[in-house]
Amino acid sequence: MKAPLKKLFLWSSLGSLFVGATVAMVRRKRSGKGNFRCQKIPPACRRIYVWTELVEAGEKDNRVLYREHYILQHTPFKVWSILELPASPGKPNPTGAMVYHVTYSRLVDHPDTNRSGESENERSRYYGTVSVVPIDGKSCGKDSVARGAILEIRKCYVGGSSNGIETGEVHRSSAPILKYRFEYGPEAGERASDQKGTLP
């Protein structure tokens, strides 16, 4: 191969590698992978506060900005999967998925008015299991939270027993989780901890 052709081939190969690496990095950045870390809700936690990123709604002349705010209250109810078989030697006891009492609100900002700060607008209350789903990725599983992921609540019926039954209705947050806070009961020394989803 002549020298000019060798140089052309070399620069062409290097250019292709550079373009390929750039595309891979952009795709990884867009996918959001690596921007969150799944965290299991600690068993001793009695309440979780969740705030999402800002959501914009309405027309240009009636624009509204709001955050979704969730209070997830611990309950004695659990949902059991049919895949969780009774405990046997060498196998852990089935744990089930915790059912939470959910208070869902919107913290509304009014940028086009003289009102200052946010006003809270409670939307609904219900029971459900809690998980999070990355925007482009695999679910973290039940009883978990993660900054940068979508909060997913599967609504449940609860009754006289300690068992909950999923209704099939699913609520998902309109924006990714911005931050969350765990709150513990008296048995945990009345501790509270702010979790901002430390980036890996």
N, C-alpha and C positions, 0 to 999 in steps of 0.2 A: 504494500500500500504506500502510495506516495506521501511525502511529508505533509503537504497542504490538506490532503484528505484525512490523514491521521489527526491533525489538529481540529478539523471540522467535526470529526466523529467524537473526539474527546470533549469539545465544548458542547456539542449537542447532547451527549450523555449527561454531563454535569448539569446542563440546563434542565433536562427532564427530571433528574433527581431533585433539584431545587424546587421545581414546580410541584412535584409529587409531595414533597415534605410540607410545602406551604399549604396545599389543599388539605392534607391530613390534619395539620394544626388548626386550620379554620373549622373543619368539620368537628373536631374534638371540642373546640371552644363553643361552637353553636349548640352542640348536643347537651352541654351543661354537665357532662360527666366529670367528676373530680371537683365540682364546685359545692358539693354537699357531703355530709357524712351521716348515715343512718344511725339513730340512737334509740335504743330500746327504752321505753318508759319504765323507770325504776318501780319495783313492786311496792315500795313504801310511799310512793307519790300519791297524794290525795287530790290534787287539782293541777291542771295544766292550762296555762294561758298561752294562746297562739295569736300572733298578729301577722297578716299578710302584707305584701308589697302594695303600693297604691294601684287602684283601679280607676280608670277614667270612663265615665258614662254620660249619656245625654247628648243633645245637639250643641252646636257651637255657641248659640245664645243662651243655652241652659246647661252649661257644662258642670258636672259634679265629679269630685275626686273623693274616693273613700278607701278605707282599709277594712278588711274583714277581721273581726275579732271573735275568737272562740274561747269559751270557758268549758273545759272538759272535766267534769266532776266524777270522781271514783264512785262506783256503785258495787253492791254485792253480787251483781248478775254477771254471768259469763255465757258466751256462745261456744258450743262444743262442735268440733268437726267430726264427721263420721270417719275420717281417716285416723283420728286419735283413738287407738284401741285401748282397752283396759290395761293397766300396768301388769307387767309380767317380769319374771326374773331377768335382770340384765337390761330392762327397758325403763326409761324414766316415766314418772307419773304423768298423765295427760294434764296439760295446763289450761287449755281453753283460751279464748280471747276475751279480754275485759270489756264489759259494756259500760260506757260513760254516759252521764247525763250531759247533753250538749246545750249550751246557750249560745246562739249565733246572733251577732250584732254587726252593724256597719258603723264605723267611725267616720262620719261625713265631714269633709272639709268644704268650705264655701269660698273659693278664691275670687269669685266675681261679685261678692257682696261685702258689706261693711262688717259682717260677723267675723269674729276672730276665733281661732282654735277649731277643734272638732266637736261635733255633737254626736252622741251615741244614739243609734236607732236600732232597738232590738227587733229582730226579724222572726225568730222562731226558737222553740225548745223541743228537744226530742232525745231519744236514746239511740246509741249506736256504737259500733266498734270503730277503732281508729287505726289508720295506716297512712302512709305517704307514698306517692308515686313520683319519681323524677320525671321531668318534662320529656326526656328521651332516655328511658331506661327501665329497669326491672323494679317492681315494688319492693319496699323494704320489709314487708310483712306486717302482721297485726301488732298493735301496741308499740308503735314506733313513730318518731318524728324526725324531721331533717330540714334544716334551712335550705331554701332554694328548690324544694320539692312541693308538689301539690298535695294539700291535705285531702284525704279521702275518708268519708264517714259512711258506713253502711248502716242504715237505720234499722232499729230492732223493736220488736214487741217484748215487753217484760210483764211478768205477772206475779202470782203468789209464790212460785218456786224461785230458785236462784238461777234458773236458766233463761237466757234470752234467745229469741228467734229472729233471724234477719228477715226483713220484709221484702228484700229485693230492690228497694229504693236506695240509690246512692247519691250522696251530696259531695261535690268536689269544690274546693275553693276556687275563686275566679282568678287568683294570682298566687304565685309561689310564696311560701312561708318566709317572712322577713326575720322574725325572731320568736322565741318561745321561752316560757318560764315554768319550772317545776315548783310546786309548793307541797310541803310535807306536813303531816299531822303531828299531834302532840307526842306520839310514840317515837317520832324521829327528831324530837327536840325543837319543834316549831321552826325548822330550817326552811329557807326558800333560796332557790338558786336561779339566776338568770343564765339562759343558754342562748348564745347568739350563733350557734352552729359553727364552731371553729373550723375554718377551712383547713383541709389537709395540706 
